[in-house]
Amino acid sequence: MNRRRFLTGLAATLAGGAGLAGATGRPRATPSPPPPTTAARPTTTGSTTTTTRATTTTRATTTSARPRPAARPMPGPEPFPDVRYPPATTVTLRGIQATQYEPDGVSDRVFDLTGAMWRTSPTDPAVKWPIVIGDGGSDTPNAHNTILKGARIDGNLDLDQDRGDNYDRYHSGIEHSCDSPSGYSVADGVRVDNMMDGYRLKGQGDGYLKRCWFSDISDDALELEDLSGNVFVYDCLWECVTAFSDRDGSVAPLPTSRLEVDGLLCWIKPRKDSIDSSDEFQGCSGDGAGEGCQELADSGRFSFAIWKGGAESRPTIVVRNSWFRIDRLSSYGASSMAWPGAGLTWGSGATSYRYRNVKVLWTGLDLAGNPTGAPYPGPPLPAGVELVTGPDALDLWEAAAAAWKTDHGY
């Protein structure tokens, strides 16, 4: 996201006492990323052994066993299936990569990076942004109709370090651009772990994220601020501080632009932080200055919300067959947990919000990871979104996430 523009507008908003959902206090003014440096395409090849970080949740044992829930919610028909991918040259890359991959200036390509892995981003300057597709420099898209398949990024941020102190090592695991309003950018089967952000779509046309697993994302799973067209999220698993960021971008969405989500499992996963992690970054603001900040200070756990948007966000939201796990009150307060169409300012003009077969799984975990029975603290949920609480919510999530990983070969 364009952090300079966002921070300037945010400071004015907070000074006026506005309680926009997703306000982030006084984050460090992160500079816009420098223009990518063109690098030769890596030629390192070889077999790859991957290791997946196991995530465990400690819960008190009980004497009565509840039946395990059924499988995960299944998505409907796939948007832009692979039979529609361009009959074009497929570029392949395999093995451990030591430099950034930046295939710009090429269109109608399938980049099959299945088996290619980046391990030292973002602390290694050579791979601060591991994959940048279709960016001609100075954030100018110069390619369209590109598909990225199977890439894997294992970031190396220190998860024991305060989240705010990693802002200088900010950026998305992958940036993907399109230079045509009738074009598209597709991510299919991509894996991103332990980065500040997961994926950033830029430019014009439509963006698709399908079968993508993002884990230990310390900020936004998906950044949409610099894309004007539609966005489709299909059959994905995300573990992130914020799911969708769609505000204050350099490219305004079209009045007809929409965000469609089908078959998403999303955990708003708490992250280590503190309220004084730096002189410039403060981890609490708005109505989170009470209970939310105290929790953050006491536990070192930072939590935000699903939606980060405003009046300039895409005006149409459609969410189907998706579950969202939330463990704690947002450190920015209950108002930041609102949904588009139900208390959250999101989009202007002919706005439309539709939810079907959607669940919020409120675990209400204490600091030891045990469900507390605390009531859901957020504003009322919109029609079409069901609230499940306590141990049942945690059971649903654990079974669904395990089923998703099995179904996708993890």
N, C-alpha and C positions, 0 to 999 in steps of 0.2 A: 504494500500500500504506500501511497505517497505520504510519508510521516510528517514532512514539514508542513504541508497544507493541512493535514489532519490536526496536528498539535496546535497550530495557530487558531483554527476554528474551535477546537476543544477548549482552549484557555478562555476564549470569549464566552463560550457556553457555560462553563463552570462559574465564571465570575458573575454571570447573570442569574445563577441559581437554577438554570434549567436542568432537569433530571433526565436527560436523554439516556435511554438504555445503551449500555456499552461504553459510557464515558470512562476514560482511563486516567483520570487524575492528571498528574504531571509526568508523563513518560519522558524518558530521555529523548531529546530531539535527534532521532536517528537520521543521518543524511541519506539522501537517495543513493541507491547503489551506483557505482561508477559504471560507465559503459563497459560492457564485457570486452575483454581483450581476445581477439581472434587467436585461436590456438589450433595447431594442426590436430587432426583427428587422431586420438590415441590408437596405437596398433597393438597394444598389449593383449595377448590372448592367453587362453588356458582355462583349465577347469577351475570351478569356484566352489568352495565349501561355505555355506551360509549358516549363521547362528542366529536364532531368534530369541530375543530377550523374553524370559518368562515373567508374566505379571501375576502376582499372587495377592489375594486379599484375605487377611486374617479375620476369622469370625468365631465367636463363641460357639462351642458345640452344644447341641440340644439333645434331649432324650427322645423326642418324637421326630421321625424323619418325614419330610414332606415329599410327595412324588415330584420327580424332576419334570420340568415343563417340557412342552413340545419344542419342535425345531424353531428356527428363526423365522421371521416374517419373510415371505418370498416376494420378490418384485414381479411386476407385470412384464409386458413385452419390452424387449431391449430397444432403446433408442439408437439409431444409426448402427445397425449390426454390421459385423465384419464383412458380410457379403457386399456391402456398399463401399468398402474401402477402395481407394483408387487402384486401378490395374497399372501400377507404376513400379518403378525401381524400388526394391526393398533393400535398405541399408542395414547391415548387421554389425554387431559389436559384442564381444564376449570378454570375460575375464575381469581381473582387478584393474581399475583405471586410476592413474596418478595425476591426470590433468582434466580440465573442464572439457566437456563435449559441447561444441557450438556449431551445429550444421545450419548456418544461416544462408539466405539467398536461394533456397531450393524449395520448390512447391511440389504438391502431388507425390509425396513420399511416405512410405511406411518405414519408420526407424525401429527395427526389431533389436532391442537391447536386452533380450532375455538372457540372463547369465552374466550380464555386465554389472559391476558393482563399484560404488564409490564409498570409501571407508573413512576418509580423513577430513570430510567437510563438516563444519565451515571453518575450522581453525587453521587449516592449511590454505594459504593464499592461492595456491594453484587450483583449488577446487572449492573456493568459497561458495560459488554457485555451480554445483556439479553439472547441471544440464540446462542449456539455454537454446531453445529452438526458434528459429525464425525472427531473430532480433538483429537488425543491421547496425546496431550501435545507437547510443543516445535514446534508448527505449523506443526505437522506430521499427515497427514490424516490417519485414521485407519478404515474407513467404506466406503461403496459405495451403490449406488442405493437407495437413501433416498429421500423422498418427505415430504416437510413441507407445511402444509395447514393451512391457516386462522389465524395465530398468529397476535397479535396486540401489537405494542410498542409505547407508548406515552412518548417520551422523555421529560426531564425537563430542558434542557438548557435555560438559560436566553436570550431571543431574543433581549433584550435591551442591552446586553453586547456585546462589540466588538468581532467579529468573531475570530480574531487572539488570543484573550485571552482565548478561549475555546479549543485551541489545546491540552492542557494538559488533557482535558477530552475527548480526541479523542477516538472513534472508531465506527465501523459499528454497526448498530442495530442488525444485524445477520451475523454470519460467518458460511459458509457451505462448507464442504470439501468432496472430493472423492478420494479414494486410488487406483482406477483402471482406466487404459486408456480406457477401454470399458464400464465404468460405467457412472453414471449420478447423478446430484443433481438437484432437482426441488423445486421451491418456487411457490405456487399456492394460490392466494387470500390473500397475506400477506400485512399488513398495518404497515408502519413505519413513525412516525412523530417526528420532532424536535430532530434529532440526527446529529452528525457530518457527518457520512456516512450512506447510506441506507443498502446496502447488499454487502457482500464480498464473492466471489467464490474462492475456493482454491483447489490445487491438480491437479488431472487429470480428463479425461473424459469430458462429455458435461454438461453445466449448462443451466438451463431453469428458466426464470422469467416470470410468467404468471398472468395476472389480479392483479398486485401488485400496490398499491398506496403508494407513498412516498411523504411526504410533509414537508416543512421547513427543508430540508436537507442542512446543512451549508457547505458541501464540495461535495463529489462525491455520486451520486445516486447509481452507480454500480461500484465496484472495481474488475478488472479482472487480475491484475498484477501477481497473484500467481496461475493462472489456465492455464494449457497447451492446453486444448481442445477447442471445439466450444462453442459459447454462443448464446442463443436464447432469445430474449425479445419479448413478445407477449401481446398485449391488456393491456397496462399499462398506468398509469397516474403518472408523476413525477413532483415535484416542488423542484428544487435543484440549487446550485451554479454551479456545473458541472455535466453533465450527465454520460459520460463514461470515466473512468480512466484506461488506459491500457499501462503502461510504467514502466520500471525500477523495475520489479518484481523479486522475487527469483526463479520463475519458468517461463522459456521461453515458449511462445506459439509454437506449432508445425508449420512447414512450410505450412501445409494444414489447419490450424485453421482459422475459420471465425467467424464474429459477424453478426448475422441476426436479424433485428429489423422489426417488423410488428405490426402496430396499436398502436404506442406509441404517447401519448400526453406529451410533455415535456416543462415545463416553466423554463427557466434559470432565477430564481427568485432572485432579488437583496437582499442582506443581510447586516445588520448593521456592520460597521467596520470603522476603521480609519487608516491613513497611519502610525501612531505612536502608535498602540495599545500595543506594547511592545518593549523592547530594541532589541529583536531578530527578530520579525516579521515585515516586511514592506509590505504593501498591494499593491504595484505597482512595475513594472519592465518593461524592454524592451521598446518598443515604446509606452507603456502606461504611460511613465514618464511625458507626457504632459497633454493633455486634460483628459485622463482617470483618472489620479491621482488627478487632480484638482477637477473633479466631485466627486471623492471619498472623498476628504478632505472637500469639501463644504457640501455634502449631507449626509455623513455617510452611503452611500449605496455602497456595494461591489458587483460587477458582474463579472463573469468569462466567460465561453463559454460551448458549447456542448461537444467538443472533447478535451481530454487530452491524447496525445499519442506521439509516436516517432518511431524511426527506428525499435524498437523491438516489436511493436504492432502487433496484429493479422493481417495477410496480406490481408485478404478478408473482405470487408464490403458490406452488402446488407441491404438497408433500403427501406421499402414499407409502404404506407398508414399511414404516420406519420406526425405530425405537431409539430413544435418547436417554442415556443414563446420567443422572446427576447425584452427586454424593453430599454436597454441602451448599449452604447459602453462598451466593456469589459475594466475593469480597467487595464488590461495588454495590451491594445492596439488592434487595428484592426486586426493585424496579428494573434492573438490568436483566432479569430473568423473564421478562415479558416476551410475547410472541408477536410477529406481524399480524395486525388485525385484532389484537387483544392486548392493547396497552402500549405497544411499541410503535413509535413513529418509523414507518418504513414505506418509502415510495410516495409519490404524489400523483395527482391526476386520477386517471381511471384505475385505481388500485383494486386488486382482487386477491383473496387469500382462501385457499381450499386445503383441507386436511382430511385424509381418510385412512383409517386403520393405522393410526399413529399413537404411540405410547410414550409417556414420560415415566421413566423408571427412577423413582426417588428412593434411594437407599438410606439416606439420613445417617451416614456412617459417623461414628465417633472417631477420635484420633487413633484408636487401636484398630480401626477397620470393622467395628461391629455395628450392625443396624441398631439405632437408638429408639425407634418408634416416634421420632420427632415429626410433626406435621410438615407437609411441603410448604416452604416459605415463600414461594413465588406468587405473582399475581394469578388470577383465574386463567385457566387454559382455554384456548379457543375451541369451538365446536369441532368435533372430529378427533380431538386429542384426549386420550384416556390416561388417567393418573393411576399408577401402580406403586405401592409404597412398601418399605421395609424389606424383610427377608425375601418375600415373594419377588420384589423388584430385582434383588441381587441374583436370585436363582434364574430369573428370566434372562438377565444379561449374560451370566456365565454360560448358560446353555446355548444361547443364540450366538455368542462370540465364538465358542468352541465349534459349533456347527458351521459357521461361516468359514473358519480357518480350514476345517476338514474339507468342505466343499470346494475350496480354492487351492488345495494342495499344500497347505502349510502345516 
